[in-house]
């Protein structure tokens, strides 16, 4: 089965800030846009930011491997080299909710992960596995 791109739309309170964050900082190519939304190529997936001037920050979290993981969150699984490159590029550019780290060390689900928020407060997680076959390993 060929993996198909997902489509996700989130709200932001400032489209220019979203353009700078997703387009410039994360390097996501901009697609179609209008006065109230922008499409981005989010690592091969269709990601849309919709303007909501009264957006409220979601601040729930759940404990995972000793960290408070923000909920909701979204992101992408990169290969390890891409993850390391992104972690280095983001250092000093974002405030990490969970800094680049390896969790579940020596367990089947061992993974490199990092969490941070976009300018509108949407929580993002980027992760990588040394072996992608362990993505769903119990």
C-alpha positions as CSV (number, residue, x, y, z in Angstrom):
1,X,0.0,0.0,0.0
2,X,1.3,3.4,-0.9
3,X,1.2,6.0,1.9
4,X,-1.1,8.9,0.9
5,X,-0.6,12.5,2.1
6,X,-2.8,13.6,5.0
7,X,-4.6,16.9,5.0
8,X,-4.8,18.9,8.2
9,X,-6.2,22.4,8.8
10,X,-5.4,24.4,12.0
11,X,-6.2,27.9,13.1
12,X,-3.7,30.7,13.6
13,X,-4.2,34.3,14.8
14,X,-1.6,35.8,12.3
15,X,-1.1,34.6,8.8
16,X,2.2,36.6,8.4
17,X,3.6,34.9,11.5
18,X,2.4,31.5,10.2
19,X,4.1,32.2,6.8
20,X,7.4,33.1,8.5
21,X,7.3,30.1,10.9
22,X,6.1,27.3,8.5
23,X,7.5,28.8,5.3
24,X,10.8,30.4,6.4
25,X,11.8,28.6,9.6
26,X,10.5,25.1,8.9
27,X,11.1,25.4,5.1
28,X,7.6,24.3,4.0
29,X,6.8,25.4,0.5
30,X,3.7,27.7,0.3
31,X,0.9,26.5,-2.0
32,X,-2.4,28.2,-2.6
33,X,-3.5,31.0,-0.3
34,X,-6.2,33.7,0.2
35,X,-6.8,36.5,2.6
36,X,-7.7,34.0,5.4
37,X,-5.7,30.9,4.8
38,X,-2.4,29.5,3.5
39,X,-1.7,26.0,2.2
40,X,1.8,24.6,3.0
41,X,3.6,21.5,1.8
42,X,4.3,20.1,5.2
43,X,6.9,17.4,4.5
44,X,4.8,16.0,1.6
45,X,1.4,16.6,3.4
46,X,-1.2,19.3,2.8
47,X,-1.2,21.5,5.9
48,X,-3.5,24.6,5.9
49,X,-3.4,27.5,8.4
50,X,-6.8,29.3,8.7
51,X,-7.1,32.8,10.2
52,X,-8.9,33.0,13.5
53,X,-8.3,36.3,15.2
54,X,-9.7,35.1,18.6
55,X,-7.8,31.8,18.7
56,X,-7.4,30.4,22.2
57,X,-4.4,28.3,23.3
58,X,-5.0,24.7,24.2
59,X,-3.0,23.8,27.3
60,X,-3.8,20.2,28.2
61,X,-1.1,17.7,28.6
62,X,-0.6,14.0,29.3
63,X,2.4,12.4,31.0
64,X,4.6,10.3,28.6
65,X,7.9,8.9,29.6
66,X,8.4,11.6,32.3
67,X,7.3,14.6,30.2
68,X,4.1,16.6,29.9
69,X,3.1,16.1,26.3
70,X,0.8,18.8,25.0
71,X,-2.5,17.7,23.7
72,X,-3.6,18.2,21.0
73,X,-0.4,18.2,18.9
74,X,0.6,17.2,15.4
75,X,3.8,16.7,13.5
76,X,5.7,14.3,11.3
77,X,8.1,11.4,11.6
78,X,11.4,12.3,9.9
79,X,14.4,10.1,9.2
80,X,17.1,10.5,11.9
81,X,19.3,12.8,9.8
82,X,16.4,15.1,8.9
83,X,15.4,15.2,12.6
84,X,18.9,16.0,13.8
85,X,19.2,18.8,11.1
86,X,15.9,20.3,12.1
87,X,16.7,20.1,15.8
88,X,20.0,22.0,15.2
89,X,18.2,24.6,13.0
90,X,15.5,25.3,15.6
91,X,18.0,25.7,18.5
92,X,17.7,29.3,19.6
93,X,14.7,29.9,17.2
94,X,11.9,28.3,19.2
95,X,11.1,27.7,22.9
96,X,11.0,23.9,23.2
97,X,8.2,22.5,25.4
98,X,10.2,19.2,25.4
99,X,13.8,19.8,24.0
100,X,15.3,17.4,21.5
101,X,15.6,14.1,23.4
102,X,15.4,10.3,23.0
103,X,12.5,8.7,24.9
104,X,11.7,5.1,25.6
105,X,15.4,4.4,25.5
106,X,16.2,0.7,24.9
107,X,12.5,-0.1,24.5
108,X,10.8,-1.1,21.2
109,X,9.4,2.4,20.7
110,X,12.7,4.2,21.3
111,X,12.5,7.5,19.4
112,X,14.0,10.9,19.1
113,X,11.4,13.6,19.7
114,X,11.0,17.4,20.3
115,X,8.0,19.5,21.0
116,X,7.4,23.3,20.5
117,X,4.6,25.6,19.5
118,X,4.1,27.7,16.4
119,X,3.4,31.5,16.9
120,X,-0.3,30.8,17.3
121,X,0.2,28.3,20.1
122,X,-0.4,25.1,18.1
123,X,1.8,22.3,19.5
124,X,4.1,20.4,17.1
125,X,6.0,17.2,17.6
126,X,8.8,16.1,15.3
127,X,10.1,12.6,15.9
128,X,12.4,10.0,14.3
129,X,13.2,6.3,14.8
130,X,16.6,4.7,14.2
131,X,14.5,1.9,12.5
132,X,11.2,3.0,11.0
133,X,9.9,-0.5,11.2
134,X,9.5,0.2,15.0
135,X,7.0,3.0,14.5
136,X,4.1,0.8,15.8
137,X,6.1,-1.7,17.7
138,X,4.7,-2.7,21.0
